Amino acid sequence: MRAHDEGDQRLRVARVTLNAAVTLDGGLLGYVVGHADMRWTIAKAAGLRPGATLTMRCESDHGDLRATAPVALAGEGWRLS
């Protein structure tokens, strides 16, 4: 999963869910530094296939965020861009 922070401050990413079915680590996933990208590898999970559209929801220090992205195979996990 790739996140980009266009702001000047870091962005906290926590309580990430994918398609309301897969929860990533239930708590803090990490931070995205201002004007930078951060990437996380998502382990292969049932129901995720290359080309599928995935909905991601998470909590941040700027409120709840929601995004959709296509799924692609990346090594041992999935890549969302």
Backbone as JSON Lines, residues from 0, in Angstrom:
{"i":0,"aa":"M","n":[0.85,-1.15,0.0],"ca":[0.0,0.0,0.0],"c":[0.9,1.22,0.0]}
{"i":1,"aa":"R","n":[0.59,2.19,-0.85],"ca":[1.39,3.41,-0.92],"c":[0.53,4.58,-0.5]}
{"i":2,"aa":"A","n":[1.1,5.43,0.34],"ca":[0.43,6.66,0.76],"c":[1.35,7.83,0.46]}
{"i":3,"aa":"H","n":[0.77,8.93,0.02],"ca":[1.54,10.15,-0.25],"c":[0.95,11.27,0.58]}
{"i":4,"aa":"D","n":[1.81,12.0,1.27],"ca":[1.41,13.13,2.11],"c":[1.83,14.42,1.42]}
{"i":5,"aa":"E","n":[0.88,15.19,0.93],"ca":[1.18,16.45,0.24],"c":[1.35,17.61,1.2]}
{"i":6,"aa":"G","n":[1.06,17.39,2.48],"ca":[1.15,18.47,3.46],"c":[2.56,18.66,4.01]}
{"i":7,"aa":"D","n":[2.68,19.62,4.91],"ca":[3.97,19.93,5.54],"c":[4.23,19.1,6.79]}
{"i":8,"aa":"Q","n":[3.18,18.52,7.38],"ca":[3.34,17.75,8.62],"c":[3.18,16.27,8.32]}
{"i":9,"aa":"R","n":[3.68,15.45,9.23],"ca":[3.55,14.0,9.07],"c":[2.1,13.58,9.26]}
{"i":10,"aa":"L","n":[1.73,12.44,8.68],"ca":[0.39,11.89,8.76],"c":[0.46,10.54,9.45]}
{"i":11,"aa":"R","n":[-0.31,10.37,10.52],"ca":[-0.38,9.09,11.24],"c":[-1.41,8.21,10.55]}
{"i":12,"aa":"V","n":[-1.06,6.94,10.31],"ca":[-1.95,5.98,9.66],"c":[-2.21,4.85,10.65]}
{"i":13,"aa":"A","n":[-3.48,4.67,11.03],"ca":[-3.82,3.66,12.04],"c":[-5.16,3.01,11.7]}
{"i":14,"aa":"R","n":[-5.39,1.84,12.29],"ca":[-6.64,1.08,12.16],"c":[-7.09,0.97,10.7]}
{"i":15,"aa":"V","n":[-6.2,0.42,9.89],"ca":[-6.46,0.29,8.47],"c":[-7.31,-0.95,8.2]}
{"i":16,"aa":"T","n":[-8.38,-0.78,7.43],"ca":[-9.19,-1.91,6.98],"c":[-9.27,-1.87,5.46]}
{"i":17,"aa":"L","n":[-9.28,-3.05,4.87],"ca":[-9.38,-3.2,3.43],"c":[-10.68,-3.91,3.09]}
{"i":18,"aa":"N","n":[-11.51,-3.28,2.27],"ca":[-12.82,-3.82,1.91],"c":[-13.64,-4.22,3.13]}
{"i":19,"aa":"A","n":[-13.44,-3.55,4.23],"ca":[-14.17,-3.79,5.48],"c":[-14.01,-5.22,6.0]}
{"i":20,"aa":"A","n":[-13.07,-5.99,5.44],"ca":[-12.91,-7.38,5.84],"c":[-11.54,-7.7,6.4]}
{"i":21,"aa":"V","n":[-10.5,-7.04,5.91],"ca":[-9.13,-7.32,6.33],"c":[-8.63,-6.14,7.15]}
{"i":22,"aa":"T","n":[-8.21,-6.4,8.39],"ca":[-7.65,-5.35,9.24],"c":[-6.14,-5.53,9.3]}
{"i":23,"aa":"L","n":[-5.42,-4.43,9.08],"ca":[-3.96,-4.47,9.14],"c":[-3.51,-4.02,10.52]}
{"i":24,"aa":"D","n":[-3.06,-4.93,11.33],"ca":[-2.43,-4.65,12.61],"c":[-3.32,-3.93,13.62]}
{"i":25,"aa":"G","n":[-4.57,-3.69,13.36],"ca":[-5.51,-3.16,14.32],"c":[-5.18,-1.83,14.99]}
{"i":26,"aa":"G","n":[-3.93,-1.42,15.02],"ca":[-3.54,-0.17,15.67],"c":[-2.73,0.69,14.73]}
{"i":27,"aa":"L","n":[-1.66,1.26,15.23],"ca":[-0.81,2.15,14.44],"c":[-0.06,1.36,13.37]}
{"i":28,"aa":"L","n":[-0.22,1.77,12.1],"ca":[0.51,1.14,11.01],"c":[1.82,1.89,10.77]}
{"i":29,"aa":"G","n":[1.79,3.21,10.91],"ca":[3.01,3.99,10.72],"c":[2.7,5.44,10.4]}
{"i":30,"aa":"Y","n":[3.71,6.14,9.9],"ca":[3.59,7.56,9.59],"c":[4.06,7.82,8.17]}
{"i":31,"aa":"V","n":[3.5,8.87,7.56],"ca":[3.95,9.35,6.26],"c":[4.48,10.76,6.49]}
{"i":32,"aa":"V","n":[5.75,10.98,6.19],"ca":[6.39,12.27,6.38],"c":[5.85,13.25,5.33]}
{"i":33,"aa":"G","n":[5.73,14.52,5.68],"ca":[5.24,15.53,4.76],"c":[6.01,15.54,3.45]}
{"i":34,"aa":"H","n":[5.28,15.69,2.33],"ca":[5.84,15.74,0.98],"c":[6.62,14.48,0.63]}
{"i":35,"aa":"A","n":[6.17,13.34,1.14],"ca":[6.88,12.08,0.88],"c":[5.89,10.93,0.71]}
{"i":36,"aa":"D","n":[6.41,9.8,0.24],"ca":[5.65,8.56,0.11],"c":[6.07,7.58,1.19]}
{"i":37,"aa":"M","n":[5.14,6.71,1.56],"ca":[5.44,5.59,2.44],"c":[4.77,4.38,1.82]}
{"i":38,"aa":"R","n":[5.43,3.23,1.89],"ca":[4.88,2.0,1.32],"c":[4.86,0.89,2.36]}
{"i":39,"aa":"W","n":[3.79,0.11,2.32],"ca":[3.65,-1.06,3.17],"c":[3.28,-2.23,2.26]}
{"i":40,"aa":"T","n":[3.86,-3.4,2.51],"ca":[3.49,-4.6,1.78],"c":[2.35,-5.28,2.52]}
{"i":41,"aa":"I","n":[1.33,-5.64,1.79],"ca":[0.16,-6.31,2.36],"c":[0.25,-7.77,2.0]}
{"i":42,"aa":"A","n":[0.25,-8.63,3.0],"ca":[0.31,-10.07,2.75],"c":[-0.88,-10.5,1.91]}
{"i":43,"aa":"K","n":[-0.66,-11.52,1.11],"ca":[-1.76,-12.03,0.28],"c":[-2.91,-12.45,1.18]}
{"i":44,"aa":"A","n":[-4.1,-12.01,0.82],"ca":[-5.29,-12.33,1.62],"c":[-6.38,-12.85,0.69]}
{"i":45,"aa":"A","n":[-7.23,-13.66,1.22],"ca":[-8.33,-14.22,0.44],"c":[-9.17,-13.09,-0.14]}
{"i":46,"aa":"G","n":[-9.56,-13.24,-1.39],"ca":[-10.42,-12.26,-2.01],"c":[-9.7,-11.12,-2.72]}
{"i":47,"aa":"L","n":[-8.38,-11.0,-2.52],"ca":[-7.62,-9.95,-3.22],"c":[-7.01,-10.57,-4.47]}
{"i":48,"aa":"R","n":[-7.29,-9.96,-5.61],"ca":[-6.75,-10.45,-6.87],"c":[-6.23,-9.27,-7.68]}
{"i":49,"aa":"P","n":[-5.18,-9.46,-8.45],"ca":[-4.7,-8.39,-9.31],"c":[-5.83,-7.86,-10.19]}
{"i":50,"aa":"G","n":[-5.92,-6.54,-10.29],"ca":[-6.95,-5.91,-11.1],"c":[-8.21,-5.55,-10.33]}
{"i":51,"aa":"A","n":[-8.38,-6.16,-9.15],"ca":[-9.56,-5.84,-8.33],"c":[-9.41,-4.42,-7.77]}
{"i":52,"aa":"T","n":[-10.54,-3.8,-7.47],"ca":[-10.52,-2.5,-6.83],"c":[-10.72,-2.7,-5.33]}
{"i":53,"aa":"L","n":[-9.88,-2.07,-4.56],"ca":[-9.9,-2.23,-3.11],"c":[-10.25,-0.9,-2.46]}
{"i":54,"aa":"T","n":[-11.09,-0.96,-1.43],"ca":[-11.4,0.23,-0.65],"c":[-10.65,0.16,0.66]}
{"i":55,"aa":"M","n":[-9.9,1.2,0.96],"ca":[-9.11,1.29,2.19],"c":[-9.69,2.38,3.07]}
{"i":56,"aa":"R","n":[-9.82,2.07,4.35],"ca":[-10.25,3.06,5.33],"c":[-9.24,3.05,6.46]}
{"i":57,"aa":"C","n":[-8.97,4.24,7.02],"ca":[-8.05,4.3,8.15],"c":[-8.33,5.55,8.98]}
{"i":58,"aa":"E","n":[-7.76,5.54,10.17],"ca":[-7.8,6.71,11.03],"c":[-6.49,7.45,10.85]}
{"i":59,"aa":"S","n":[-6.55,8.77,10.91],"ca":[-5.34,9.57,10.87],"c":[-5.47,10.7,11.88]}
{"i":60,"aa":"D","n":[-4.39,11.43,12.07],"ca":[-4.47,12.55,12.99],"c":[-5.22,13.73,12.37]}
{"i":61,"aa":"H","n":[-5.7,13.56,11.13],"ca":[-6.51,14.58,10.46],"c":[-7.92,14.07,10.21]}
{"i":62,"aa":"G","n":[-8.32,13.0,10.9],"ca":[-9.65,12.42,10.73],"c":[-9.6,11.12,9.95]}
{"i":63,"aa":"D","n":[-10.78,10.55,9.72],"ca":[-10.87,9.3,8.98],"c":[-10.6,9.55,7.5]}
{"i":64,"aa":"L","n":[-9.89,8.6,6.88],"ca":[-9.58,8.68,5.46],"c":[-10.14,7.46,4.75]}
{"i":65,"aa":"R","n":[-10.51,7.63,3.49],"ca":[-11.01,6.53,2.66],"c":[-10.46,6.73,1.26]}
{"i":66,"aa":"A","n":[-10.01,5.64,0.65],"ca":[-9.48,5.7,-0.71],"c":[-9.76,4.39,-1.41]}
{"i":67,"aa":"T","n":[-9.77,4.43,-2.74],"ca":[-9.88,3.21,-3.53],"c":[-8.64,3.11,-4.42]}
{"i":68,"aa":"A","n":[-8.23,1.88,-4.69],"ca":[-7.03,1.68,-5.51],"c":[-7.11,0.31,-6.17]}
{"i":69,"aa":"P","n":[-6.45,0.17,-7.34],"ca":[-6.36,-1.14,-7.98],"c":[-5.31,-2.0,-7.26]}
{"i":70,"aa":"V","n":[-5.51,-3.3,-7.29],"ca":[-4.59,-4.24,-6.65],"c":[-3.65,-4.81,-7.7]}
{"i":71,"aa":"A","n":[-2.36,-4.9,-7.36],"ca":[-1.36,-5.52,-8.25],"c":[-0.47,-6.43,-7.41]}
{"i":72,"aa":"L","n":[0.01,-7.51,-8.01],"ca":[0.9,-8.43,-7.32],"c":[2.29,-7.8,-7.22]}
{"i":73,"aa":"A","n":[2.88,-7.86,-6.02],"ca":[4.22,-7.27,-5.8],"c":[5.03,-8.21,-4.94]}
{"i":74,"aa":"G","n":[5.81,-9.09,-5.55],"ca":[6.64,-10.02,-4.78],"c":[5.8,-10.95,-3.94]}
{"i":75,"aa":"E","n":[5.96,-10.88,-2.63],"ca":[5.25,-11.78,-1.72],"c":[3.94,-11.19,-1.2]}
{"i":76,"aa":"G","n":[3.55,-10.05,-1.72],"ca":[2.3,-9.45,-1.24],"c":[1.61,-8.7,-2.35]}
{"i":77,"aa":"W","n":[0.67,-7.85,-1.98],"ca":[-0.1,-7.07,-2.93],"c":[0.37,-5.63,-2.89]}
{"i":78,"aa":"R","n":[0.26,-4.95,-4.03],"ca":[0.59,-3.53,-4.11],"c":[-0.68,-2.75,-4.43]}
{"i":79,"aa":"L","n":[-0.95,-1.72,-3.67],"ca":[-2.07,-0.82,-3.92],"c":[-1.46,0.53,-4.25]}
{"i":80,"aa":"S","n":[-1.86,1.11,-5.35],"ca":[-1.31,2.41,-5.73],"c":[-2.41,3.42,-5.86]}
